[in-house]
């Protein structure tokens, strides 16, 4: 095995999720393919990377809808690394990303927890 390629994130709506990840977080839309059955294959990823991407999967039943925003039980489940914490934090704040804390500067780096549009918790992290 060489790397993790995709991580599924269950969302309410494809287009609102694409807008959040591309506009607020600055990700790129890598793929958006109609699957012909009302579903789409939607992949977003941080710009300029060819590594792990998010597969945005629209919830299609009550059990999946119940998991939207709570896929990791309220824990930070996603870690977004940056090379310029201050600039990315400022850009995301200006884009109305909801940070749950003020930036912290720890031994391991600069970090702040934020929520995506559904409530999933992420770390914005610049390693030391």
ZIGI-V331809 format. One record per residue. RES is the residue in one letter. PHI is phi in degrees with one decimal (NA if undefined). OMEGA is omega in whole degrees, 0 to 359 (* if undefined). D_CENTER is the distance of its C-alpha to the mean C-alpha in whole Angstrom. Layout:
res=RES phi=PHI omega=OMEGA d_center=D_CENTER
res=RES phi=PHI omega=OMEGA d_center=D_CENTER
This chain:
res=X phi=NA omega=182 d_center=24
res=X phi=-106.0 omega=178 d_center=22
res=X phi=-172.4 omega=173 d_center=18
res=X phi=-83.6 omega=184 d_center=15
res=X phi=-94.1 omega=184 d_center=14
res=X phi=-133.6 omega=172 d_center=12
res=X phi=-126.8 omega=181 d_center=10
res=X phi=-78.4 omega=175 d_center=10
res=X phi=-123.6 omega=181 d_center=8
res=X phi=-78.7 omega=184 d_center=11
res=X phi=-127.2 omega=177 d_center=11
res=X phi=-75.0 omega=188 d_center=14
res=X phi=-147.8 omega=181 d_center=14
res=X phi=-59.4 omega=189 d_center=13
res=X phi=-67.3 omega=178 d_center=14
res=X phi=-68.2 omega=178 d_center=13
res=X phi=-69.2 omega=177 d_center=9
res=X phi=-58.3 omega=181 d_center=10
res=X phi=-59.4 omega=181 d_center=11
res=X phi=-63.0 omega=185 d_center=9
res=X phi=-69.2 omega=180 d_center=6
res=X phi=-85.0 omega=183 d_center=10
res=X phi=-81.7 omega=186 d_center=12
res=X phi=-76.2 omega=182 d_center=10
res=X phi=-96.4 omega=178 d_center=7
res=X phi=81.4 omega=178 d_center=10
res=X phi=-70.8 omega=173 d_center=9
res=X phi=-107.3 omega=175 d_center=11
res=X phi=-84.7 omega=183 d_center=12
res=X phi=-85.3 omega=181 d_center=14
res=X phi=-159.9 omega=174 d_center=15
res=X phi=-147.7 omega=185 d_center=16
res=X phi=-116.7 omega=175 d_center=19
res=X phi=-70.6 omega=182 d_center=21
res=X phi=-93.6 omega=174 d_center=23
res=X phi=84.9 omega=181 d_center=26
res=X phi=-119.3 omega=183 d_center=25
res=X phi=91.7 omega=177 d_center=23
res=X phi=-105.8 omega=180 d_center=20
res=X phi=-133.2 omega=172 d_center=18
res=X phi=-100.8 omega=186 d_center=16
res=X phi=-118.1 omega=181 d_center=13
res=X phi=-124.1 omega=174 d_center=11
res=X phi=-123.6 omega=179 d_center=9
res=X phi=-158.5 omega=175 d_center=8
res=X phi=-57.1 omega=182 d_center=9
res=X phi=-58.8 omega=174 d_center=12
res=X phi=78.9 omega=179 d_center=15
res=X phi=-113.0 omega=175 d_center=14
res=X phi=-118.1 omega=184 d_center=15
res=X phi=-96.1 omega=186 d_center=14
res=X phi=-53.2 omega=180 d_center=11
res=X phi=-125.9 omega=176 d_center=9
res=X phi=-99.9 omega=170 d_center=7
res=X phi=-94.4 omega=180 d_center=10
res=X phi=-85.6 omega=184 d_center=10
res=X phi=-114.4 omega=180 d_center=13
res=X phi=-69.4 omega=178 d_center=14
res=X phi=-59.0 omega=183 d_center=16
res=X phi=-120.3 omega=175 d_center=20
res=X phi=-149.7 omega=185 d_center=22
res=X phi=-62.3 omega=179 d_center=22
res=X phi=-62.2 omega=179 d_center=21
res=X phi=-68.8 omega=178 d_center=18
res=X phi=-60.9 omega=180 d_center=17
res=X phi=-67.2 omega=181 d_center=18
res=X phi=-86.3 omega=181 d_center=15
res=X phi=-59.7 omega=179 d_center=13
res=X phi=85.7 omega=182 d_center=11
res=X phi=-133.2 omega=185 d_center=13
res=X phi=-68.0 omega=180 d_center=12
res=X phi=-119.1 omega=176 d_center=13
res=X phi=65.3 omega=179 d_center=16
res=X phi=89.5 omega=178 d_center=15
res=X phi=-87.0 omega=170 d_center=14
res=X phi=-64.3 omega=183 d_center=11
res=X phi=-115.5 omega=185 d_center=10
res=X phi=-136.4 omega=185 d_center=7
res=X phi=-128.8 omega=182 d_center=9
res=X phi=-105.2 omega=181 d_center=8
res=X phi=-82.9 omega=179 d_center=11
res=X phi=-135.2 omega=174 d_center=13
res=X phi=-99.8 omega=179 d_center=17
res=X phi=-141.3 omega=185 d_center=18
res=X phi=-55.4 omega=185 d_center=16
res=X phi=-60.3 omega=181 d_center=19
res=X phi=-67.0 omega=181 d_center=18
res=X phi=-69.5 omega=177 d_center=14
res=X phi=-61.3 omega=180 d_center=14
res=X phi=-64.5 omega=180 d_center=17
res=X phi=-64.2 omega=181 d_center=15
res=X phi=-68.0 omega=177 d_center=12
res=X phi=-62.3 omega=178 d_center=15
res=X phi=-64.6 omega=178 d_center=17
res=X phi=-88.0 omega=177 d_center=14
res=X phi=69.3 omega=172 d_center=14
res=X phi=-68.9 omega=183 d_center=11
res=X phi=-89.2 omega=175 d_center=13
res=X phi=-88.4 omega=183 d_center=13
res=X phi=-93.6 omega=181 d_center=15
res=X phi=-157.4 omega=172 d_center=17
res=X phi=-74.6 omega=177 d_center=19
res=X phi=-57.0 omega=177 d_center=18
res=X phi=-117.6 omega=177 d_center=20
res=X phi=-117.4 omega=185 d_center=22
res=X phi=-103.5 omega=178 d_center=23
res=X phi=-57.4 omega=184 d_center=25
res=X phi=-84.1 omega=178 d_center=22
res=X phi=146.7 omega=177 d_center=20
res=X phi=-93.5 omega=186 d_center=18
res=X phi=-149.7 omega=170 d_center=16
res=X phi=-151.7 omega=179 d_center=14
res=X phi=-87.7 omega=175 d_center=12
res=X phi=-132.3 omega=177 d_center=10
res=X phi=-112.1 omega=171 d_center=9
res=X phi=-79.6 omega=186 d_center=6
res=X phi=-65.2 omega=180 d_center=9
res=X phi=-103.4 omega=180 d_center=10
res=X phi=107.3 omega=175 d_center=10
res=X phi=-62.8 omega=182 d_center=8
res=X phi=-93.1 omega=180 d_center=9
res=X phi=-129.5 omega=166 d_center=7
res=X phi=-101.7 omega=163 d_center=10
res=X phi=-91.6 omega=191 d_center=10
res=X phi=-140.0 omega=169 d_center=13
res=X phi=-111.3 omega=181 d_center=16
res=X phi=-60.5 omega=179 d_center=18
res=X phi=-67.0 omega=* d_center=22
